[in-house]
Amino acid sequence: MAIAALFIAVSAVAQGYPTKPIRFIVPFAPGGGTDLIGRIIAVQMSDTLGQPVVIDNRGGAGSTVGTDLTAKAPADGYTILLGNISLAFNASLYKTLPYNAIRDLAPVTLIAVQPNIVVIHPSVAAKSIDEFVAIARAKPGQLAFASAGTGSGTHLAGEMLKMSLKIDLLHVPYKGTGPALTDLIGSQVQMMVSTFASAMPHVKSGRLRALAKRSPAAPDVPTLIEAGVAGYDYSTWYGVFAPAGTPRAVIEKLNRTLHQTLALDDVKHKFEAQGVDPLAGTPTEFGTYLKTETEKWTKVVRAAGIPQQ
């Protein structure tokens, strides 16, 4: 009887949810890729749920400020987080974190992945990954790769590429993807692993050359795995979380809502315009994915000798 009563109570919570606005925390400043994805999703979620889903930008410290706010929020479904791959990075990049993403967050669903692309300045006489590797090995430490900053996704992607290809490249960090691409176009650096949406316009204009990608939008450019770089897997991913302890029925309702949202043609078209591929699954699958990603990037951070912040 007690179990039955509990089941009825939980079901009632899910049926009545939501009865007020939902705060959707984006742990980055307005205007960035994560913020844009959040706003696309929030509009459609509001329509489906019948309550406003309000974006709350809480940037700072590589997404840790907004993530901590979510982890410490009431576990009632009225605060959710749009996390990204930085959750997997931060576990090893920071000496101490005020939260444990795997313990303190409840996965709802993975919602999207953004392919990445290896680009070089046209002055580098390489038309393929193999040719680039040959040049890099002939000039150890002389070719530089740009990143959006130490510990950023573009930095770790470059370090992972170095490890996979067994080449020695000089890392040059910038304050964001934009400045990094600007100097790559200007030939101050020679290579970068960039998000597809950021780099592809420069590839199309001829200012940069693409060597490898992970997107069907560039069918003439082989993926790194197709180019012979076994096991290289890096895409920027985005997913929704709630505070740990949020009722399972509420998590499942949010999951269903997001599945419906991602299936809408309008959302698909807006994602496509940003070079983002919608991808959803179950809460359990997303939780397993976060653990796997955290373990993978912890190994990369340690192997690259990146100092903790």
PyMOL commands that set and color helices and strands:
alter all, ss='L'
color gray80, all
select helices_A, chain A and resi 2-16+33-49+61-71+86-93+101-104+129-138+153-165+177-185+196-204+248-262+265-273+283-304
alter helices_A, ss='H'
color red, helices_A
select strands_A, chain A and resi 22-26+53-57+79-84+105-114+116-120+144-147+170-173+191-195+209-213+236-243+277-278
alter strands_A, ss='S'
color yellow, strands_A
deselect
rebuild
show_as cartoon
